[in-house]
Amino acid sequence: MTATADWDAARLVEAFKALGNPARLQIMQWLKDPEEHFREYEPIADRRSVGVCVTHIQAKAGLAQSTVSSYMSTLERAGLVRPTRVGKWTHYRRDEERLAQLARTIGTAL
């Protein structure tokens, strides 16, 4: 398989596994338009530049805090989201550059 240096076969598999879970895939879809999907939650920081607070992701998903933290760690390790600390809270946003690289790699490698 031909892939870019950033998305070798192992990284592709990691990304596919991360997105293979329905809840993680749903979170990625929500994070694509955080203003729309998290409007019922008062933002702690700017959602576009900093991301969505993990507590808001947890509340929307209806999952345990530990489960959401684990899911977000998986997405982060796969290079799909970036964390930012704001006070005691972690915020997450999609890594659009990495997602674009992934899409290009899928288009050329598969």
C-alpha positions in Angstrom: 0.0 0.0 0.0 1.2 3.5 -0.9 0.6 6.1 1.8 2.1 9.4 2.9 4.6 9.4 5.6 2.0 10.7 8.0 -0.5 8.0 7.2 1.4 4.7 6.8 -0.6 1.5 7.0 -0.5 1.3 10.8 -1.8 4.9 11.2 -4.6 4.2 8.7 -5.6 1.1 10.7 -5.6 3.2 13.9 -7.8 5.9 12.3 -10.2 3.3 10.9 -10.5 1.6 14.3 -11.1 4.9 16.0 -13.9 5.7 13.5 -15.2 2.2 13.6 -17.0 2.8 16.9 -20.5 4.3 16.4 -20.2 6.6 19.4 -16.7 7.9 18.4 -18.0 8.4 14.8 -21.0 10.4 16.1 -18.7 12.6 18.2 -16.6 13.4 15.2 -19.7 14.3 13.3 -20.9 16.6 16.2 -17.4 18.2 16.3 -17.7 19.1 12.6 -20.2 21.8 13.5 -19.9 22.4 17.2 -22.0 25.6 17.2 -24.9 23.6 15.8 -24.6 20.4 17.8 -23.6 21.9 21.2 -25.7 25.1 21.1 -27.7 24.0 24.2 -24.5 24.0 26.3 -23.0 27.3 27.5 -19.5 27.4 26.0 -16.6 27.7 28.4 -14.3 28.9 25.5 -14.7 29.6 21.8 -15.8 26.4 20.3 -14.3 27.1 16.8 -10.8 27.8 18.0 -10.6 25.8 21.3 -13.2 23.1 20.8 -15.9 21.6 22.9 -15.6 20.9 26.6 -15.4 17.2 27.3 -18.2 17.6 29.8 -20.5 18.8 27.1 -19.5 15.9 24.8 -20.3 13.5 27.7 -23.7 15.1 28.4 -24.7 15.0 24.8 -23.5 11.4 24.3 -25.2 10.3 27.5 -22.1 8.2 28.4 -20.0 7.9 31.5 -17.2 10.4 31.9 -14.6 7.6 31.9 -16.0 6.2 28.6 -16.0 9.6 26.9 -12.4 10.3 28.1 -11.3 6.9 26.7 -13.1 7.6 23.4 -11.5 11.1 23.1 -8.0 9.6 23.9 -8.5 7.1 21.1 -9.5 9.8 18.7 -6.5 11.9 19.8 -4.0 9.0 19.4 -5.4 8.4 15.9 -4.6 12.0 15.0 -8.3 13.0 14.5 -8.8 15.5 17.3 -6.7 18.0 19.2 -7.1 18.7 22.9 -6.7 22.1 24.6 -6.8 22.7 28.3 -8.9 25.6 29.5 -8.6 25.8 33.3 -9.4 22.4 34.6 -11.4 21.4 31.5 -10.2 19.7 28.4 -11.7 20.8 25.1 -11.6 18.9 21.8 -11.7 20.0 18.2 -11.3 18.1 15.0 -7.8 18.3 13.4 -9.1 19.3 10.0 -5.6 19.3 8.4 -5.0 15.7 9.5 -8.5 14.7 8.4 -7.8 16.2 5.0 -4.5 14.3 4.8 -6.4 11.1 5.8 -9.0 11.7 3.0 -6.2 12.3 0.4 -4.4 9.2 1.6 -7.6 7.1 1.3 -8.2 8.5 -2.1 -4.7 7.5 -3.4 -3.9 4.5 -1.3 -7.1 2.5 -1.5 
